[in-house]
Every structure is written in C-alpha cells, then in structure tokens.
Amino acid sequence: MNIIEASRKAEDIISGLFVSVKREQVESVFVKNDITDSEDRIQLLRECMGVISTSDIGDSLSPEDQYSDELEIFLEGTWRLLL
C-alpha cells in the first residue's frame, strides 16, 4: 500500500467513526478495516475526536481497559460539540 492509499484508508476509517454513535457501529468500522490492536483503535478514536489524550490514568490500565475507557468517552459524544 502506498502513501496515498494509506491516507485514503485512514480518512475512510475516521469518516466511518465520525458517524458512529453506537458501540456496534464503532466495532464494525474497526472489524471492516481489520484493526484489532487496542492502541491503534485508541489512536484512531482520539484522531476522530481531535484530542491527544482524554485522561491521565491511562498508564495504569491495560490496553484493553484503556480502549474501553476511550470508547466510552467517544460514545458519550461531548467532543462533537467542540468541533
């Protein structure tokens, strides 16, 4: 995959996440794009929300728990008001 294809794929993922308001929709975007790593999922959620970090307790959580925390913040949706 070249840089242009990779950029388009990332844009498609972010676009898919942006319109997702339910857990099942978010998970579907990740499954469709074969994104299984929790840290990759966290980075994509943060990129979609336009934030670098959402909390300071992440280092004490496992990657799976950290992803779950980020997903809850994403689904809560307050970040959408800041765009």
N, C-alpha and C positions, 0 to 999 in steps of 0.2 A: 504494500500500500504506500503510495507516495504522499507527500505532504498535503497536497490539495485534497486527495481522497480522505485522509485522516482528519483534516479540518472540516470537511463536509460532514463526516460521520459524527464528529464532536458536536457540530451545530445541530444535526438531526436529533442527537440524544438530548441536548439541552432544550430544544424545542419540544420534544416529547415530554420531558419532565415539567416544563413550564405549564403545560396544560393539564398536568396530572394533579388531581385533588384528593385521590384516594390511594391507600396503600397498594391495592391491587394494580392500579394504573402505573404507579412508580415501579413496582416489581416487574410488571410487564415490559416496560421500557428497558430495564436492565437485562432481563432474560432475552428479549428480542435481539439485543446488541451483545449478548454473551459477556456481560460484565458481572463477574462473580465475586471479585475481591472487595471486601468491605471498605478498604481505604480508597480504592478507585471510586466506589459508589459515594463515599463521603465527599471526595473532591468534586465530583460532578454535581451533587446536591448543593454544595457551597457555591460553585460557579453559577449555577442557576439562580440561587438566592442573591448573588452579588456580595457575598461575605467571605472573609478569610477564615474566621473562626466564629463559633457560636457559643462556646463555653470554655472555662478554664479547667474543668475536671476531666477532660478527655484523656489525659495521660494515665489516669488511674483506672480507666476502663479498658476492657478487651476491645479489639477492633469491631467485633460483632455488636457489643453493647454500645460502643461509640456510634456505630452506624444506626442502631435502633434509636438512640438519642437524637441524632441529626435528622432522621426520618420524621420523628415526632415534631421537631421544630419546623421542618419543611411543610408537613401536612397541616400544622396549626395555621400557617399562612400569613402571619403578620408581616413577613418580609415583603409580601406582594404590595403592601401599602407604601413601601419605601422606594419602589421603582419609578 
